Amino acid sequence: MASIPPLVDGDWLEARLGDPQLRIFDATTLLAFPEDGQDGYYTLSSGRDAYVEEHISGAAFADLLLELTDQQAKHAFTVLPSQDFAERIGALGVGDDSIVVVYDQFDPTRNPDAFYQHWAGRLWWQLRLEGFGNVAVLDGGLAQWRREGRPVDSGETHYPPAQFTARRRPELIADKDQVRDAITREDVVLLNTVDPVTHAGGRSTFARPGHIPNSRNVWYEDLFDTATGKLKSPDDLRAHFSRVGALDPAKRTITYCGSGIAASVEALALATLGRDDVAVYDGSLTEWTADPDLPLETGADH
């Protein structure tokens, strides 16, 4: 079965709402930063209650925080072993012949921290990591769907369990040893997706401030239209990524952020430009800064 595009709009999705193979998931997780831009780690909670209150008609809930990550791992959002992921996503109703559309509830018109609530790209990446290509993100999420007057529900929806076959693609994930090796390589682009202040070391969110040496900063918030929450035009995206060499097919691109969420969203943005081989450093700065033997740099990009 041919893969669907990485990004779809409301017209595309609404036209397929009756398709028995379609599986729609709300992947919202709630994140809160310390008040007034202070230093410190963010707090996380499940978005299930927000989903129950309102969701796209027919959508089920996928809990990235509590069900689709390794709860035994040291760091939040660590990917599950392939077979564990296969069992859990299968229990949610995703089978080998499913068509999956993922969205979240981030809304820049309602919440000033909305851009840090963009989670759909993470589940998109997790499915692709396990060899499943028939997955897309709904551009603009629930907020845009609602603005377009499309059908919504409350309560909970569940799909019947299905058989999911995991076929991990190791090229789509990077560990800290690969990232450490990339610091001195000219054929790898390290892409830090956090905000410029954190990248430069001006805000201490993680164990130590700064960024991984030899990495460039493309803040993932800059990739979105602040009025709609949709990805910017391909020309705008291309300008951001060309500046740092992330579209060079001769180089491997590895994205990272705080805990692998924004990095997954940035991999999604690159995939819309045809760069669908981007790796995500799953541990990101949460893991990297916790190890005092791993180097960090401060200062802005030049």
N, C-alpha and C positions, 0 to 999 in steps of 0.2 A: 504494500500500500504506500502510495506517495505521501510524503510529509506535507503538512499544511504550512502556510507561512508562519513565521514566528510572531507576527502581530496581526490581529484582525479587528475590524470595527463592529459597531452595533448592527449595521445592516447585515453583515456577514453572519453574525451569530443569531440574530432574530429569525433569519430565513431558515435556520437549521434547528430551531427549538423542538421540532417534532421528530428529529432523527433519533432512532433507538440506539445508535452507537454513540451519541453525544453525551459527554460527561462534563458538566460545568462545576467549577470549584471556587468558592470564596476562600482565599488563603490569608486573610487578614490576621496580623498579630499587632498588638498594641505596644508602642514603645514610648517611653517618656525620658527626656533628658533632665539633668539638674536645672533648677530654675535660674533665670537671668544669665544663661550662658556660662555658668560656673564649671570648674573642673569636676571630673568624676564620671563614673560609668553610668550607662542608661539602665532603666528597669524595663522588664518585658512581661507581658501577660497575654494570655490567649484571647483571640478575637471572636470566640464562639458566641458570646452574648450579643455582640454587634451583628453577627450573622443572623442569629435568631430573630433579632428585631427587624431586620430588613435585608433581603438579598434578591438577586436576579431570579426570576421565576424558574423553578426547576433545579436551582443550584444546590449542591451539598457543601459541607464545610470540610476543609482539609487543615488540620491543626499542625502547622509547621513547628511550633514551639514544643508541644507536648507529645505528639504522636509520630511525626515524620523526621525526627532527629534522634541521635543516639543519646539517651538519657544517662548512660553510664560514662559518657565522655567528660573530660575535664572542662571543655568549653562549650557554650551554647551553640546550637545549630550545626554541630558536627554531623556529617552525613552518616546515615545508617549503613551497615554492611549490606551488600546488594540483596541478599536473600531476605533479610529483614524488611528492607524497603519494599521488595516485591510482594511480600505477604501483606504488609499494611496498606499499600496502595491498591492491591487487589481486593482487600476487604472493603475499601471505599468504593469499589465498583469499576476500577480501571482494568481492562483486559487488553490483550495484544491487538485487538481490532477496534479499540475505542478511538474516538475523536475527543480530545481534551482541550477545553478552554479554561484558563485560569484568570481570575481577576482579584482585586482587593478593593478596600473601601477608602483609600486615601483620597482626600478632597482638599485641594489647596485653597478653595474659596471658603471653607468652614474652619480649617484648623491650621494655625501658623506653622505647626510642625509636620504638616501633611506629607512632605516629601520624604520624611523618615518612616512613613507608614507604607511604603511601596514594596509589597511582598510577593506579588504574582510572579515576578521574574525568578524568584528563588525556586518555586516549585517547577516552573518551566525548565530551569537548569537541572534540577534533580531528576526529572523524568528523562531528559536528554542524556544525562550522565549514565543512566541505566539502559541506554540504547533505544529509548522510545522517542520517535521523531514526530508523531502525529499530535503535537501539542502547540498551542498558541496562547498568547496573552491578549486579553481584551484591552485595546488602547483606551485609556481614560478611566477604566474600571467602572465601579458602580456609580460613581458621581456623574460621569458622562452618560451612562446608560439612563440614569434617572432624568438628567436634563433633556434627553431626547424623547422622554415620555414613554419609555418601553416598560414591559410588565415586570413587577416586583412582587415578592411574597414575604411573609413572616413565618415563624416556626422553623421546623427542620425537615429536610428532604434527605433520603438515603437511597442509594443505588444498590441493586443486588450485587453480591460479591462476584468477582471475576478472577480469571487466571491471568496473572501478569508474569511475563518472562523477563528477568533482568539480564542484560548483556552489557556489563560495565564498559565504558569507554574511558580508559585511564588518561587519555590525552586531554580530557576536559577538566581534570582536577590536578592541582599542584600541592605538594606538601612543602614544609619549611626547608627541607634539604634541597629540593629543586629550586626554591626561591633563593636560597643562599648561594647556590651555584650560579643563578642568573645575574647576581650582582656584578659579576665581572665579565659577563658575556655580551657581545655586541649583536648577537642574533636573537636576543630575547628582549621584549618590551615589558617592563613592569609598570603597571598602571594603578595608581592609588586613587580611589574614587571618593575619598572623604572630602570634607570642606577644606578650602585653602588654609584656614587658620590652624586647623588640626594637623594638616599636612606639614605646615611650616614649624610646628611645635609650639604654637602660641596658646593652645588649649590642651590640657592633659586629661584626656578621656580614658586612656588606657594606662597600663602599669608604668610606662615611660613615654615621654612625648617625642614626636618626630615621625619620620617616615623611613622606609627601607631604602638603603643607598641604591642609587642608579634608577630609582623609580620616578615617574612623572605623574603630575596631578591633573586629572580631568574629573571635576566634581560632578557627580551624577545628577545633582539638581539642575545643573546648567543644560541638561539634555531634554528638559521638559518645558512645555508651555505652561506658564504659571496660571493662566486663565482657565485652562481645560484639564490640566494634568496629563495631556497626551504627549507622546514623544514629538520632538521638533521635526522639521522637514529633513529628508535625507541630506540635503546640501548643508544644513546647519550641523547635523551630526558629523558629517564627513569633515567639516572644517575643524571641529574639536579633536577628532581622532587623528586626522592627518598631521596636525601640529606636533603630536608626540610619536608619530611613526607606527601607530597601532594598526594601520591598514596595510602595512607592508607584508605581502604574502611570504616573503623570504624569512620573516621573523616570527617566532612564537610570541603571542601576547598572553600575559598572565595578569588578571585583575585581582585586586585585594581591597579591603575596606576595614571595618571593625570586626565583623564576625561572619562575613561572606554573603551578606544580603545585598547591599548596594553593588558589590562586585558582580553578583549574578545578574542584577538589572543592567549593569553596564555591558555584560556579555550579551544580553538580549539586544541592546541597542546596536552593538557591533554586528550581531547576526542579521539585523534588518538591512545592513549594508553589504551583506554577503560574506562577512567574516564569522562563519559559524563554527570555527575551530578554537575559540578562545578558552583558555583554562582559567578556573577560579581557584585562588589560594584559599582553601576552606578555613584554615585557622586564622588567617588574616592578622590584623594588629593585636587582637586579643591574645593569640598564641605567641606571636613574635615578640611583643614587648615584655611578656612574662619571663622570657629567657634572657638573663643578663649577659649571656655570651654572644647574643646576636646583635649586630651593629644597627645603629639608627643615625640618621642625619636630621638636622634642623635647617630651616631656611626655605624660602619660596623657590619655585621653578624659575629658571632664567631663560 
